[in-house]
Amino acid sequence: MRVHICSQPVDEVLVLQGILFFPVTPFGADGSVDVAKLSDHLKTGIEAGPGGVFVACGTGEFHALGVEEYAEVVRTAVRMADGRVPVFAGAGGALPLARQYARAAEEAGADGLLLMPPYLVAGPPAGLVAYVREVVSATSLDVIVYQRANARLDVTSALEVARMPRVVGLKDGTGDLDLLSRIVTAVRADPATGGPAFQFFNGMPTAEGTQLAYRGIGVDLYSSAVFCFAPEIALAFHRAVTTGDADTVQRLLAGFYHPLIALRERVPGYSVSLVKAAVRLRGLDVGGVRPPLVDPAPEDLAELERIIARGEDLR
């Protein structure tokens, strides 16, 4: 859905609703992007009814994709979505590359960008503001800024970012709810940002585990890695948390999400490779992850299969 924001230099911004789908990027036996498997993966996810598709982002191994591969992935997502659901594409890394990815996403037909943190380097909030401004200027797409790890905004810099034309949202992966609450309040009170129409997202790994806390400060949107491999579980949780079904929320947290989070935390990068392995367990061979990530150990795969089966029983 698009709404008119009078205070913005653009006429409309894209407003996302519902659960957000972050697909994996399948690789074939030769290591290349498997477009046929990606199309199957996207078809299944889109038919399950997400509010948006975020392709070639963290779960989609953006960090491991060349620009040509990236463009192919985005084109495939746009083709499979066919206007039924908005498509956002990841962008980030070194500033010249981030601009290049942004332009490639626009040429491929994406509706917007998820701007991820620059890798390896840490700068002050003012430097992050300048980074966002440079990437935003390279495209006419809507942009959601992702803060986590080495990219953290304070209230002042968050307001600067939110006031930029075409910046329509902030995705939070820091988990600092005290600071985020102050950012949410400040941004929504400022008419130059679009006020209540500016969107905030819970971007923590396995976001369902923290979504009750995020909802407490007015952040209702979240990304769901589980939607990639078990949309029925992800949708059951989303229905429960949005309708106030506390019993179902607690049952799924205790029996499915918290065990999945504990398994995810065993090995760095499991937040991506476990999701990809789960897609394979559910019947679609999307290949393994690219280095430096590693695929799950056999004993962890067995535990993952048990956790998924339990989640199916609990939904």
C-alpha positions as CSV (number, residue, x, y, z in Angstrom):
1,M,0.0,0.0,0.0
2,R,1.2,3.5,-0.8
3,V,0.2,6.6,1.2
4,H,0.7,10.3,0.5
5,I,3.1,12.1,2.7
6,C,2.7,15.9,2.3
7,S,5.9,16.8,4.1
8,Q,8.1,14.6,1.8
9,P,9.4,15.8,-1.5
10,V,8.0,12.6,-3.0
11,D,4.3,12.1,-3.5
12,E,3.9,8.7,-2.0
13,V,5.8,6.1,0.2
14,L,5.3,2.4,0.3
15,V,3.7,1.2,3.5
16,L,4.3,-2.5,4.4
17,Q,1.9,-4.6,6.3
18,G,1.9,-8.2,7.6
19,I,4.7,-10.7,7.9
20,L,7.9,-10.0,5.8
21,F,9.5,-12.8,3.7
22,F,13.3,-12.9,3.4
23,P,14.1,-15.7,0.9
24,V,17.4,-17.6,0.7
25,T,19.5,-17.6,-2.4
26,P,19.8,-21.1,-3.9
27,F,23.1,-22.3,-5.3
28,G,23.4,-25.1,-7.8
29,A,26.0,-28.0,-7.7
30,D,28.4,-25.8,-9.7
31,G,28.1,-23.0,-7.2
32,S,26.1,-20.6,-9.4
33,V,22.8,-19.0,-8.5
34,D,20.0,-21.6,-9.2
35,V,17.3,-19.4,-10.8
36,A,14.8,-22.3,-11.1
37,K,15.1,-23.2,-7.5
38,L,14.9,-19.5,-6.5
39,S,11.7,-19.2,-8.5
40,D,10.2,-22.2,-6.8
41,H,11.2,-20.9,-3.4
42,L,9.7,-17.5,-4.1
43,K,6.5,-19.0,-5.6
44,T,5.9,-20.9,-2.4
45,G,6.6,-18.0,-0.1
46,I,4.6,-15.5,-2.1
47,E,1.6,-17.8,-2.3
48,A,1.7,-18.1,1.5
49,G,0.8,-14.3,1.7
50,P,3.6,-12.2,3.0
51,G,3.4,-8.4,3.2
52,G,6.7,-7.9,1.3
53,V,9.6,-9.8,-0.2
54,F,13.1,-8.8,0.9
55,V,15.5,-10.5,-1.6
56,A,19.3,-10.7,-1.5
57,C,19.4,-9.5,2.0
58,G,21.1,-11.1,5.0
59,T,19.2,-14.4,4.8
60,G,19.7,-14.3,1.0
61,E,23.5,-14.0,1.4
62,F,23.9,-10.5,0.0
63,H,27.5,-10.5,1.3
64,A,28.3,-13.4,-1.0
65,L,26.7,-12.2,-4.3
66,G,28.4,-10.5,-7.2
67,V,26.6,-7.6,-8.8
68,E,25.5,-9.6,-11.9
69,E,24.2,-12.5,-9.6
70,Y,22.5,-9.9,-7.4
71,A,20.7,-8.4,-10.4
72,E,19.5,-11.8,-11.6
73,V,18.2,-12.6,-8.1
74,V,16.3,-9.3,-7.9
75,R,14.9,-9.7,-11.5
76,T,13.7,-13.2,-10.5
77,A,11.9,-11.9,-7.4
78,V,10.3,-9.1,-9.3
79,R,9.1,-11.5,-12.0
80,M,7.7,-14.0,-9.5
81,A,6.0,-11.3,-7.4
82,D,4.4,-9.9,-10.6
83,G,3.1,-6.8,-8.7
84,R,1.2,-8.8,-6.1
85,V,3.6,-7.9,-3.3
86,P,6.4,-5.3,-3.0
87,V,10.0,-6.4,-3.6
88,F,12.8,-4.9,-1.6
89,A,16.5,-5.7,-2.4
90,G,19.5,-5.6,-0.1
91,A,22.3,-3.1,-0.7
92,G,25.3,-2.2,1.4
93,G,29.1,-2.7,1.7
94,A,31.7,-0.3,0.4
95,L,30.1,2.9,-0.7
96,P,30.8,2.7,-4.5
97,L,29.4,-0.9,-4.4
98,A,26.4,0.1,-2.4
99,R,25.5,2.7,-5.0
100,Q,26.1,0.1,-7.8
101,Y,23.8,-2.4,-6.1
102,A,21.2,0.3,-5.6
103,R,21.2,1.2,-9.3
104,A,21.1,-2.5,-10.2
105,A,18.1,-3.1,-8.0
106,E,16.2,-0.2,-9.6
107,E,17.0,-1.4,-13.1
108,A,15.8,-4.9,-12.1
109,G,12.4,-3.4,-11.1
110,A,12.6,-3.5,-7.3
111,D,10.2,-1.4,-5.3
112,G,12.8,-0.4,-2.7
113,L,16.1,-1.1,-0.9
114,L,17.1,-2.5,2.5
115,L,20.3,-0.6,3.2
116,M,22.5,-2.8,5.3
117,P,25.5,-1.7,7.3
118,P,28.9,-1.2,5.7
119,Y,31.1,-4.1,6.6
120,L,34.2,-4.3,8.9
121,V,34.4,-0.5,9.6
122,A,32.8,1.4,12.4
123,G,32.2,5.1,12.3
124,P,30.3,7.7,14.3
125,P,26.5,8.3,13.7
126,A,27.4,11.3,11.5
127,G,29.4,9.1,9.2
128,L,26.5,6.6,8.9
129,V,24.2,9.5,8.0
130,A,26.6,10.5,5.2
131,Y,26.7,6.9,4.0
132,V,22.9,6.7,3.8
133,R,22.7,10.0,2.0
134,E,25.2,8.9,-0.6
135,V,23.3,5.7,-1.4
136,V,19.9,7.3,-1.3
137,S,21.1,9.9,-3.9
138,A,22.0,7.0,-6.3
139,T,18.5,5.8,-6.7
140,S,14.8,6.9,-6.8
141,L,13.7,3.8,-4.8
142,D,12.3,3.8,-1.3
143,V,14.9,2.9,1.3
144,I,14.7,1.2,4.6
145,V,17.9,1.6,6.7
146,Y,19.1,-1.4,8.7
147,Q,21.0,-0.5,11.9
148,R,22.9,-3.3,13.7
149,A,26.4,-4.3,14.7
150,N,28.8,-1.5,13.5
151,A,26.0,0.8,12.3
152,R,24.1,2.4,15.1
153,L,22.2,5.6,15.1
154,D,21.4,7.9,18.0
155,V,18.2,10.0,18.3
156,T,19.7,13.0,16.4
157,S,21.2,11.0,13.6
158,A,18.0,8.8,13.3
159,L,16.0,12.0,12.8
160,E,18.5,13.1,10.1
161,V,18.1,9.8,8.3
162,A,14.3,9.7,8.6
163,R,14.0,13.2,7.2
164,M,15.8,12.2,4.0
165,P,13.6,12.0,0.9
166,R,12.7,8.3,0.1
167,V,13.9,6.9,3.4
168,V,10.7,5.3,4.6
169,G,11.8,3.0,7.4
170,L,14.3,1.9,10.0
171,K,15.0,-1.8,10.7
172,D,16.6,-2.4,14.1
173,G,18.9,-5.3,14.8
174,T,20.6,-3.8,17.9
175,G,18.1,-4.9,20.5
176,D,18.6,-1.7,22.4
177,L,14.9,-1.1,23.2
178,D,15.5,1.9,25.4
179,L,17.3,3.8,22.7
180,L,14.9,2.6,20.0
181,S,11.9,3.7,22.0
182,R,13.4,7.3,22.1
183,I,14.0,7.1,18.3
184,V,10.5,5.9,17.6
185,T,9.0,8.6,19.7
186,A,11.1,11.4,18.2
187,V,10.6,10.3,14.6
188,R,6.9,9.8,14.8
189,A,6.5,13.2,16.4
190,D,8.4,15.0,13.6
191,P,6.2,15.9,10.6
192,A,9.3,16.2,8.4
193,T,9.8,12.4,8.6
194,G,6.2,11.5,7.6
195,G,5.3,11.1,11.3
196,P,3.3,7.9,12.0
197,A,3.7,6.7,8.4
198,F,7.5,6.2,8.9
199,Q,7.9,2.5,9.5
200,F,10.0,0.7,12.1
201,F,11.0,-3.0,11.9
202,N,12.2,-5.6,14.3
203,G,15.3,-7.0,12.5
204,M,16.7,-9.2,15.3
205,P,17.8,-12.7,14.2
206,T,14.7,-14.9,14.7
207,A,12.7,-11.8,15.4
208,E,9.7,-13.6,16.8
209,G,11.7,-14.2,20.0
210,T,11.8,-10.5,20.8
211,Q,8.6,-9.3,19.0
212,L,6.5,-9.0,22.2
213,A,9.1,-6.5,23.5
214,Y,9.2,-4.6,20.2
215,R,5.5,-4.4,20.1
216,G,5.6,-2.8,23.5
217,I,7.4,0.2,22.1
218,G,5.2,0.4,19.0
219,V,7.2,-1.6,16.5
220,D,4.8,-4.1,14.9
221,L,6.6,-5.1,11.7
222,Y,9.3,-7.8,11.8
223,S,11.3,-10.0,9.4
224,S,10.7,-13.7,9.7
225,A,13.4,-16.2,8.7
226,V,11.0,-19.0,9.7
227,F,8.7,-17.9,6.9
228,C,11.3,-19.2,4.5
229,F,10.9,-22.8,5.5
230,A,7.7,-23.1,7.6
231,P,5.3,-20.3,6.6
232,E,2.5,-22.0,8.4
233,I,4.3,-21.8,11.7
234,A,5.4,-18.2,11.1
235,L,1.8,-17.2,10.2
236,A,0.4,-18.9,13.2
237,F,2.7,-16.9,15.4
238,H,1.9,-13.7,13.6
239,R,-1.8,-14.2,14.0
240,A,-1.4,-15.0,17.6
241,V,0.8,-12.0,18.4
242,T,-1.4,-9.6,16.5
243,T,-4.7,-10.8,18.0
244,G,-3.4,-11.1,21.6
245,D,-3.6,-14.9,21.7
246,A,-1.1,-15.2,24.5
247,D,-1.4,-19.0,24.9
248,T,-0.4,-19.7,21.3
249,V,2.4,-17.1,21.5
250,Q,3.9,-18.7,24.6
251,R,3.4,-22.2,23.3
252,L,5.3,-21.5,20.1
253,L,8.0,-19.5,21.9
254,A,8.7,-22.3,24.4
255,G,8.4,-25.3,22.1
256,F,9.7,-23.9,18.8
257,Y,11.3,-20.4,18.7
258,H,13.4,-20.5,21.8
259,P,14.9,-24.0,21.0
260,L,15.6,-22.7,17.4
261,I,17.3,-19.6,18.8
262,A,19.4,-21.7,21.1
263,L,20.5,-23.9,18.2
264,R,21.2,-20.8,16.1
265,E,23.5,-19.4,18.7
266,R,25.8,-22.4,18.7
267,V,27.8,-21.4,15.6
268,P,28.4,-17.9,14.0
269,G,26.4,-17.7,10.8
270,Y,23.8,-20.3,11.7
271,S,21.2,-17.5,11.5
272,V,21.6,-18.0,7.7
273,S,22.8,-21.6,7.2
274,L,20.2,-23.1,9.5
275,V,17.4,-21.4,7.5
276,K,18.9,-22.7,4.3
277,A,19.2,-26.2,5.7
278,A,15.6,-26.0,6.9
279,V,14.4,-25.2,3.4
280,R,16.3,-28.3,2.2
281,L,14.7,-30.4,4.9
282,R,11.3,-29.2,3.7
283,G,12.0,-30.6,0.2
284,L,13.6,-27.9,-1.9
285,D,17.3,-28.4,-2.6
286,V,18.6,-24.8,-2.4
287,G,22.2,-25.9,-1.9
288,G,24.6,-24.9,0.9
289,V,25.9,-21.5,2.0
290,R,29.0,-19.8,0.5
291,P,32.1,-19.2,2.6
292,P,32.8,-17.9,5.1
293,L,29.5,-19.3,6.4
294,V,29.4,-23.1,7.0
295,D,26.5,-25.6,6.7
296,P,25.1,-27.1,9.9
297,A,26.8,-30.2,11.4
298,P,24.9,-33.5,11.1
299,E,23.9,-33.5,14.7
300,D,22.6,-29.9,14.5
301,L,20.6,-30.8,11.3
302,A,18.9,-33.7,13.2
303,E,18.0,-31.3,16.1
304,L,16.7,-28.8,13.6
305,E,14.4,-31.4,12.1
306,R,13.1,-32.2,15.5
307,I,12.4,-28.6,16.3
308,I,10.5,-28.1,13.0
309,A,8.4,-31.1,13.7
310,R,7.6,-29.8,17.1
311,G,6.6,-26.5,15.7
312,E,4.2,-28.1,13.3
313,D,2.5,-29.9,16.2
314,L,2.3,-26.7,18.3
315,R,0.8,-24.3,15.7
